Amino acid sequence: MSISIGHSNIGIFLSPSPRGPGMIKSPPLDIANLVAILRNNESFDVKLIDSRAHVLNEDSFWERKGINLSIFNDFKRCFDHLLVKQDPLISYTSIKILSEVKPEHMEFMIFSVAVLEQFSLQYLISSLCIARQMKEKYPGIKIVFFGNCPKKHARKIMGNFSFLDAFLEDGNEYSALQYIKNYKRCSPIDGITYREKNRLIYSRKGRKLDLDKYPVPEFALFDLKKYKCNGKLVLPYEISRGCINDCFFCYYIHKGKMAYKNIDKVTDELKYLSRKYDTQYFHFMDAEINFDDDYLGKLCGVFNKRLPHIRWSALAIPNINNELLVKMRKAGCVQLRWGVEYASERMLKIIGKKTSVKEIKEVLKNAHHLGIYNYITLLTGLGVERKKDIEDTKGFIKGMSPYIDSIKECVWGELGHFSILRLDNLLNNKQGKEITQRQKYGPTLRGCDITSEDIIDVITRFGS
């Protein structure tokens, strides 16, 4: 059955692509923010085409239509198709997907190229291939790329692909709104690079981010039944945007600066979302929930009074004191996703993590004793790591296994959000050196009976 979107002004398209890091059963928050902003500020007719949800829920959906999404994992082949010579199979795949969209009456089509609000090479490539076909068939549509992509790469992409009309480069949803309202001015628009009359017009600066002025995220355009896990809906929400750390390996475009919402706004919105969408489960998208201990302590106190029913998960820097952890648990925290990265003092210092192995061990033990599910991420494959750093981390896993519920090893350069460094070679049509890194903790994790679980599955199974 085709995904018919009817007559509309603005389309927001979530491209289908192979499964990759960050694909969880949760509607994307940046899209919910964008929908709310577009609907609240103008009388636009906004339509959402969520082709990504089928990948989350029904592996055979695209196969039954004769579409093999794995073609988008062949990065070099796809870029050759886009930059050198059209590939018949990629063209066929893109045309078949486009036939499900039907964008005839769109003035703008906004492509999401992020997952969990982070850049994803698979989604970028899928979006590029489909956008090219869309522009060929419907040349009047303005095609906008939207997502957390560093300015340097967004501008390179705009310079290489003339079928793109605009690329958001400051991560501020309001910049997309301003482009739609003002693109005919042929003068710079803060936060976005765009094309007009065959020339690129570059943003002079990013737009100031004020989360207190954001409307409540709008999830009504999603088919939320497709995002339920264990019969429960978990909604994303952000309290803050930015990161107090400045890890050298991270491309997050908001790092080194912070914006956060007034506590009353947070609790009002969560109460509203809980009632409107009939859920008590949330996962907070903040780069770290403990960006300010005083703020977090006050927030937990208000949660206790105003939202005693909600259950939530969050990312955190593993240096939270036990007193604050107790407040968090009482305020509904059921899972924390800790950015441990390495259990090597040398590597923690190099990457600028502002933690110590001693602190990490203490916080994991404290959280475990409080009944908080400990999900930790580890990083491997950085050029500066040594064998001893890996051995130290293996020893940490073995010694701390009673207090760790789940571990995700993120291999530098693997498919997904760590592959951004491969873009330069792809854009310059160079073969480049292929990443050969492999996971290094598999046998240790299996020996300790530690798995890598889906965060949404965990919240809905253990969120009590």
Secondary structure, DSSP 8 states (H G I E B T S, - for coil): ------S-SEEEEE------TT--SS--HHHHHHHHHHHHHS---EEEEE-SHHHHH-TTHHHHTT--GGGGG-HHHHHHHHHT---HHHHHHHHHHHTTT--TT-SEEEEE-EETTEE-HHHHHHHHHHHHHHHHH-TTSEEEEESS--HHHHHHHHHH-TT--EEE-S--HHHHHHHHHHGGG-S-BTTEEEEETTEEE--SS-----GGGS-----TTS-GGGG-BTTB-EEEE-SEEEBS---TT---TTBT-EEE--HHHHHHHHHHHHHHTT--EEEE--S-TTS-HHHHHHHHHHHHHH-TT-EEEEEE-S---HHHHHHHHHTTEEEEEEEEE-S-HHHHHHHT----HHHHHHHHHHHHHTT-EEEEEEEE--TT--HHHHHHHHHHHHHHGGG--EEEEEETT-SSTTGGGGHHHHHTT----------SSHHHHHHTT-B---HHHHHHHH--
